[in-house]
Amino acid sequence: MDITIKARAKINLALDVVSKREDGYHNLRMVMQTVYLHDQIVLKKAHKYPLKFVCSTPYLPVDERNLVYRAALYLKDTFKLPGGLFISLKKHIPISAGLAGGSSDCAATLSGINRMYNLGLSLNDLMEIGVKFGSDVPFCLLGGTAFAEGKGEILTPLPPHPPVSVIIGKPPVSISTSAVFKAFDSARHAKGPNIDCIISGIKKKDINGIASGFGNVLEDVSIHICPDIVKLKNIYMGSGAIGALMSGSGPSVFAYFSDQKHAWRAMKNVSLLMPHIRQFLTGTFNNTKRGFSF
Ligand code: C5P
């Protein structure tokens, strides 16, 4: 039986840094949201080789440097899985973009292998394994809308986010998350989020309320590396966005629109003024069941 899984991207409606930890990471407070934009992963049992991984993006490594390969190898070794496994990954989510593309691919691989081999791992078990591969992997396994603390792995599910049109714009720059956090420690900090406002907006299904709490303290650091971030935000806001913010450590910027018509107009403005920006029209994704569905 083959398994096909959608590995969805995430955006950060809020990102605040609370403190630096002894392990070099930072304690964070975030509101995270799954969007429809996704990669596709196919798993097949194989006979000719123990583990083979192929990817549609030629310059991505397909060995231990890739979280998908590492996660599959970990489960194969830990649970002594019989036979071989073939994994193919079709990328749509931009890479090193602040959208957790790699973490989501890893989460989908863990979840798919659990299902394929009937390992019986619960969502919590998978999340405990997932955090070994990246701080965003537990959220990618959970999906939907959540408040995140610690490194990003302590998750409190929130009620479903109301549907909204979302544009994601990605400047042609890859930003290293660890470099941004390092620069953050000695930098001037952008305005923080109003997390209470976002959570109360989600509960009341009030898009304007949610957007009025948007904030990401890493934004100023990443704008320094990639000034396109602020230009993009300004064009989206000038085109009628309800709110716009950098996601994660950037450089992707997302913007909320009241409807698709406004969103299309804003996309057109960006493609005229900043033709080098890749854009995606998507929406907030909420499944009532948490975790991946097959
Ligand atoms: O966990 P992940 O591998 O995605 O993190 C990438 C880098 O981002 C880490 O090596 C660390 O430098 C930084 N980071 C951090 N605090 C977090 C999450 C990530 O400092 N909570």
Boltz pocket constraint, residues with backbone or C-beta under 6 A from the ligand:
constraints:
  - pocket:
      binder: B
      contacts: [[A, 24], [A, 25], [A, 26], [A, 27], [A, 28], [A, 133], [A, 134], [A, 135], [A, 136], [A, 150], [A, 151], [A, 152], [A, 177], [A, 178], [A, 179], [A, 181]]
      max_distance: 6.0
